[in-house]
Amino acid sequence: MTELANLLGLSIYDPVFWMPLACMAAFSLLVLMGAILDGFDLGVALLLPFAGEHRNRMMGLLGPWRNINEFWLLLGIVFFMAIFPKAWAFIFTVLYWPMIMIALGVMLRNIAYEFRLRSSGGWRHVWTTMFFVGALCMVLGQGWVLGKFAVNFQEEPGYDFFALFIALCVVALYALLGALWLVMRLSASQGSLQTMAIKWARRTVRLGAAGLFAVMAALGFSNTGIFYKWALFDTLGMVLPGWLLILSLFVLIEILLRHAHKNDWLGRLPFILLLLVIVLAVAGFAYSYFPFLVYDELSLWDSIDSVATLRLLVWGMAFVLPVMLVYFGWVYGDMFDKLR
């Protein structure tokens, strides 16, 4: 950090140096929380077309957290816009259509869920289908954004197809997260839904793993600086074990799914391992891109607009973030428990 501060002509104690770092750390936490806490919601929604008679039960399982899950996406976008307006202006221009797709998905999900609660008969099936379509739009949009970041916003057809492949794999990864959450919440004595969730998880785990490693490959081969950063002797000893750990966790998840119906802990462990994979993936992506928000174009410090605004946001974050984490810890406290 000292060397980076010297390159910028700043001191590590200078607020202009450490405030963007603190804000980026908070934003990374919001991304991680959104991927997990809204992720299982999206994953369950993606599985609805295959659930048959279990659709109503799956929708009911989401009830305690349904409205609050999308808070993370809204907060993350507003937070990023306020802290790094120059980076947001560039990213929104390049990723206009994926952002529109995500916004459309949010609108469809909220409308469908609320109208479904107030309808019956055939209309309930219509709103359930719309809820699935909204979730699919959101996940494809997020996967498209991730794919474009991975290929550094390059526009050639090959890069666009690769970004689309990553988007499809992100759909599988969210479906895997939703399926593993169902496996964890249910028990074999509660009917066939857990058995179906285990089958869904086993069908999506390999495609989800392929997508995650495709993102890693795209980061390295599309960005020479990131490949060089990984290949340094000092960092290769950290990067290579990280990849092997992620691969091992996916393999372990697939093995454990064969025994997940036997007891509560075996049913809970695959979900916990996938959470660890998501944490490692977010950390690896942040490490690879650092200190840039738009690789080779805009760093954290190039993206800020006003130091006064940044200082106000940092003080607000220091007050709000601990309260928010305690509150959401209470709200999501029983998310990992078995359904009684």
C-alpha positions as a printed Julia matrix, in Angstrom:
340×3 Matrix{Float64}:
   0.0     0.0     0.0
   2.87    2.34    0.75
   4.28    1.87   -2.76
   0.86    2.54   -4.29
   0.44    5.68   -2.2
   3.88    6.88   -3.29
   2.99    6.32   -6.96
  -0.08    8.49   -6.44
   1.96   11.13   -4.62
  -0.02   10.62   -1.43
   0.55    9.37    2.1
  -1.22    6.24    3.33
  -2.65    8.43    6.12
  -4.05   10.96    3.65
  -7.88   10.72    3.59
  -7.78   11.12   -0.19
  -5.85    7.82   -0.32
  -7.65    5.63    2.21
 -11.25    6.85    1.83
 -11.71    5.36   -1.69
 -10.22    2.12   -0.37
 -12.64    2.04    2.57
 -15.59    2.76    0.27
 -14.5     0.06   -2.18
 -14.23   -2.45    0.67
 -17.78   -1.54    1.77
 -19.05   -1.85   -1.8
 -17.4    -5.28   -2.15
 -19.2    -6.33    1.04
 -22.51   -5.17   -0.44
 -21.82   -7.15   -3.63
 -21.04  -10.24   -1.58
 -24.14   -9.88    0.6
 -26.31   -9.29   -2.46
 -24.9   -12.32   -4.29
 -25.71  -14.54   -1.3
 -28.88  -13.08    0.21
 -30.65  -12.14   -3.01
 -28.91  -15.04   -4.77
 -30.8   -17.87   -3.04
 -34.07  -16.0    -3.75
 -33.2   -15.72   -7.45
 -32.04  -19.33   -7.53
 -35.3   -20.66   -6.12
 -37.25  -18.54   -8.63
 -35.21  -20.02  -11.51
 -36.24  -23.52  -10.43
 -39.99  -22.81  -10.34
 -40.76  -24.1   -13.89
 -39.42  -27.52  -12.89
 -41.13  -27.72   -9.48
 -44.58  -28.92  -10.52
 -46.87  -29.21   -7.49
 -44.17  -27.75   -5.22
 -44.29  -24.22   -6.71
 -46.55  -22.78   -4.02
 -44.42  -24.26   -1.27
 -41.21  -22.85   -2.76
 -42.75  -19.39   -3.05
 -43.91  -19.65    0.54
 -40.4   -20.51    1.72
 -39.16  -17.19    0.3
 -41.82  -15.19    2.13
 -39.89  -14.04    5.24
 -37.1   -12.42    3.15
 -38.73  -11.75   -0.23
 -39.11   -7.98   -0.03
 -35.87   -7.26    1.77
 -33.6    -9.29   -0.53
 -33.59   -6.72   -3.33
 -32.42   -4.03   -0.9
 -28.83   -5.1    -1.59
 -29.0    -4.41   -5.32
 -30.57   -0.98   -4.85
 -28.15    0.02   -2.09
 -25.14   -1.24   -4.05
 -26.01    0.74   -7.19
 -26.78    3.97   -5.29
 -23.61    3.58   -3.21
 -21.43    3.04   -6.29
 -22.99    5.99   -8.14
 -22.36    8.31   -5.19
 -18.76    7.24   -4.55
 -17.42    6.66   -8.07
 -19.55    8.79  -10.42
 -16.94    8.88  -13.21
 -16.66    5.09  -13.29
 -20.46    4.79  -13.18
 -20.81    7.13  -16.18
 -18.44    4.95  -18.21
 -19.9     1.61  -17.07
 -23.54    2.6   -17.6
 -22.74    3.82  -21.13
 -21.08    0.51  -22.03
 -23.51   -1.74  -20.14
 -26.74    0.07  -20.91
 -28.71   -3.0   -22.08
 -27.69   -5.35  -19.24
 -28.66   -2.63  -16.75
 -32.04   -2.25  -18.45
 -32.51   -6.02  -18.27
 -31.75   -6.01  -14.54
 -34.17   -3.12  -13.94
 -36.88   -4.91  -15.92
 -36.28   -8.05  -13.87
 -36.61   -6.16  -10.59
 -39.9    -4.63  -11.71
 -41.35   -7.94  -12.93
 -40.36   -9.78   -9.75
 -41.94   -7.24   -7.42
 -45.14   -6.87   -9.42
 -45.54  -10.62   -9.87
 -44.96  -11.47   -6.22
 -47.37   -8.87   -4.88
 -50.14   -9.71   -7.38
 -49.66  -13.42   -6.8
 -50.4   -12.97   -3.1
 -53.75  -11.41   -4.01
 -54.84  -13.81   -6.75
 -56.01  -17.41   -7.02
 -56.62  -20.08   -9.62
 -55.15  -19.6   -13.1
 -53.93  -16.07  -12.41
 -51.66  -17.35   -9.66
 -49.88  -19.53  -12.23
 -49.49  -16.48  -14.53
 -47.89  -14.39  -11.78
 -45.62  -17.27  -10.79
 -44.41  -17.48  -14.39
 -43.8   -13.73  -14.44
 -41.85  -14.04  -11.19
 -39.61  -16.61  -12.89
 -39.17  -14.39  -15.98
 -38.2   -11.44  -13.78
 -35.61  -13.53  -11.94
 -34.22  -14.83  -15.24
 -33.88  -11.28  -16.59
 -32.05  -10.19  -13.44
 -29.64  -13.13  -13.46
 -28.89  -12.89  -17.19
 -28.3    -9.16  -16.79
 -25.93   -9.69  -13.87
 -24.12  -12.45  -15.77
 -23.82  -10.21  -18.81
 -22.31   -7.44  -16.67
 -19.84   -9.9   -15.12
 -18.92  -11.26  -18.55
 -18.28   -7.79  -19.97
 -16.11   -6.92  -16.99
 -14.18  -10.17  -17.45
 -13.37   -9.37  -21.11
 -12.68   -5.72  -20.26
 -15.66   -4.39  -22.26
 -14.21   -5.51  -25.61
 -16.79   -5.47  -28.4
 -15.59   -8.09  -30.92
 -18.15  -10.89  -31.61
 -15.99  -13.55  -29.94
 -15.89  -11.58  -26.71
 -19.65  -11.0   -26.85
 -20.33  -14.73  -27.24
 -17.98  -15.47  -24.34
 -19.8   -12.93  -22.17
 -23.09  -14.65  -23.12
 -21.66  -18.03  -22.11
 -20.65  -16.58  -18.74
 -24.19  -15.17  -18.33
 -25.7   -18.64  -18.91
 -23.27  -20.18  -16.42
 -24.25  -17.52  -13.86
 -27.86  -18.7   -14.3
 -26.67  -22.21  -13.39
 -24.71  -20.89  -10.41
 -27.73  -19.05   -9.0
 -29.92  -22.12   -9.61
 -27.34  -24.18   -7.72
 -27.43  -21.71   -4.82
 -31.23  -21.87   -4.73
 -31.26  -25.66   -4.9
 -28.69  -26.01   -2.11
 -30.68  -23.58    0.05
 -33.75  -25.8    -0.41
 -31.71  -28.89    0.46
 -30.52  -27.15    3.63
 -33.96  -25.87    4.66
 -35.84  -29.12    4.1
 -35.44  -32.66    5.37
 -36.17  -36.02    3.77
 -39.13  -36.52    6.11
 -40.89  -33.45    4.66
 -41.63  -34.93    1.25
 -40.08  -35.14   -2.19
 -39.05  -31.48   -2.59
 -35.64  -32.04   -0.99
 -35.03  -34.99   -3.31
 -35.89  -32.8    -6.31
 -33.6   -30.03   -5.01
 -30.7   -32.49   -4.74
 -31.26  -33.5    -8.37
 -31.35  -29.86   -9.49
 -28.13  -29.15   -7.61
 -26.32  -32.13   -9.14
 -27.36  -30.99  -12.64
 -26.15  -27.4   -12.19
 -22.97  -27.77  -10.12
 -20.67  -28.52  -13.07
 -22.01  -25.75  -15.29
 -21.71  -23.3   -12.39
 -18.1   -24.36  -11.87
 -17.43  -24.0   -15.62
 -18.77  -20.45  -15.55
 -16.61  -19.45  -12.62
 -13.46  -20.8   -14.25
 -14.48  -19.16  -17.54
 -14.5   -15.8   -15.74
 -11.01  -16.51  -14.42
  -9.78  -17.49  -17.88
 -11.31  -14.37  -19.43
  -9.71  -12.13  -16.81
  -6.28  -13.57  -17.5
  -6.35  -13.88  -21.28
  -8.23  -10.64  -22.01
  -6.13   -8.44  -19.73
  -2.35   -8.73  -20.0
  -1.83   -6.81  -16.78
  -4.0    -9.21  -14.78
  -2.22  -12.24  -16.28
   1.13  -10.71  -15.37
  -0.16   -9.97  -11.86
  -1.17  -13.6   -11.41
   2.07  -14.99  -12.89
   4.46  -13.11  -10.61
   6.48  -15.44   -8.41
   5.26  -13.66   -5.27
   1.57  -13.96   -6.16
   1.4   -17.29   -8.02
   1.74  -19.1    -4.7
  -1.53  -17.43   -3.62
  -3.47  -17.46   -6.91
  -2.9   -21.1    -7.9
  -3.93  -22.57   -4.49
  -7.01  -20.32   -4.63
  -8.08  -21.83   -7.96
  -7.42  -25.34   -6.72
  -9.41  -24.65   -3.55
 -12.43  -23.44   -5.55
 -12.25  -26.5    -7.8
 -11.94  -28.79   -4.77
 -14.96  -27.15   -3.13
 -17.11  -27.78   -6.22
 -15.99  -31.42   -6.28
 -16.75  -31.75   -2.57
 -20.2   -30.23   -3.06
 -21.01  -32.79   -5.74
 -19.83  -35.64   -3.52
 -21.77  -34.41   -0.49
 -24.99  -34.08   -2.52
 -25.11  -37.87   -2.75
 -25.47  -38.05    1.03
 -27.3   -34.77    1.75
 -30.58  -36.55    2.58
 -29.07  -38.61    5.42
 -28.87  -35.96    8.16
 -29.17  -32.23    8.79
 -25.46  -31.41    8.72
 -24.85  -33.21    5.43
 -27.76  -31.23    4.01
 -26.4   -27.94    5.32
 -22.74  -28.37    4.36
 -23.02  -28.03    0.51
 -24.73  -24.64    0.9
 -22.03  -23.43    3.3
 -19.29  -24.61    0.93
 -20.9   -22.75   -1.98
 -20.98  -19.59    0.15
 -17.23  -20.04    0.65
 -16.81  -20.38   -3.13
 -18.7   -17.11   -3.66
 -16.55  -15.33   -1.06
 -13.36  -16.58   -2.74
 -14.65  -15.6    -6.19
 -15.56  -12.05   -5.14
 -12.22  -11.65   -3.36
 -10.34  -13.0    -6.39
 -12.15  -10.68   -8.79
 -11.49   -7.67   -6.57
  -7.81   -8.62   -6.21
  -7.43   -9.05   -9.98
  -8.99   -5.68  -10.86
  -7.42   -3.66   -8.04
  -6.68   -0.72   -8.13
  -8.89   -0.2   -11.2
 -12.64    0.05  -11.62
 -12.31    0.17  -15.43
  -9.15   -1.76  -16.18
  -6.3     0.43  -17.49
  -8.74    3.36  -17.7
 -10.04    4.48  -14.32
  -8.57    3.68  -10.91
 -10.39    4.16   -7.61
  -8.83    7.59   -7.22
  -9.57    8.65  -10.82
 -13.24    7.75  -10.35
 -14.08    9.99   -7.41
 -15.55   13.43   -8.03
 -15.5    15.35   -4.75
 -13.41   14.71   -1.67
 -16.02   16.52    0.46
 -18.76   14.19   -0.8
 -16.54   11.18   -0.22
 -15.81   12.27    3.35
 -19.54   12.65    4.04
 -20.21    9.18    2.65
 -17.42    7.61    4.7
 -18.77    9.07    7.94
 -22.28    7.96    7.03
 -21.0     4.49    6.17
 -19.13    4.24    9.48
 -22.4     4.88   11.32
 -24.88    3.0     9.14
 -22.92   -0.13    8.16
 -22.54   -1.65   11.69
 -26.22   -0.97   12.48
 -27.25   -2.44    9.14
 -25.17   -5.6     9.64
 -26.64   -6.17   13.12
 -30.18   -5.62   11.83
 -29.78   -7.94    8.87
 -28.09  -10.52   11.06
 -31.29  -10.56   13.08
 -33.56  -10.62    9.99
 -31.67  -13.47    8.32
 -30.97  -15.29   11.58
 -33.05  -18.36   10.75
 -32.1   -18.56    7.06
 -29.78  -21.51    7.82
 -32.23  -23.4    10.03
 -34.24  -26.44    9.07
 -37.91  -25.77    8.42
 -39.97  -27.05   11.34
